[in-house]
């Protein structure tokens, strides 16, 4: 073991990456980063903005200062870029698409809305179905209404509605 250490001290480190390797790696980082940013543009919300930005910055740092890219400072720089970019990206997405409050529809809010009978509606029976605003509701009526007929909600009770035919 002592001979190995002495050999390294006398001959130097010959496994240090060449300048061509560092430049190639830097260019690969930039290209990969740009590809990630383009992917983010085509599919927003995939959160590729952060790693893409980190790779681009590391790539340009490697081109400008090749010794930094292969040193211990490279992961430190990556983390220093990663943390604020993650925060900025989250805030950006929150501004672009603020979270909407959950939507709940109660039968009472359907009074006066129009719909179409999807399953025959009969008096005093809840087997009938009415489609209102892309949702199906159990329905009843004062008289039988065939499927395909346009109706309007006149009252609601629990999770079903009472409808009447639009004439």
ABEGO torsion letter per residue (X at the ends): XAAAAAAAAAAEBAABBBAAAAAAAAAAAAAAAAAAAAAAAABBGAGAAAAAAAAAAAAAAAAABAAAAABAAAAAAAAAAAAAAAAAAAAAAAAABBBBBBBBBBAAAABGBBBBBABBBBBGBAABBBBBGGBBBBBBBABBBBBGBBBBBABBBEABBBBBBBX
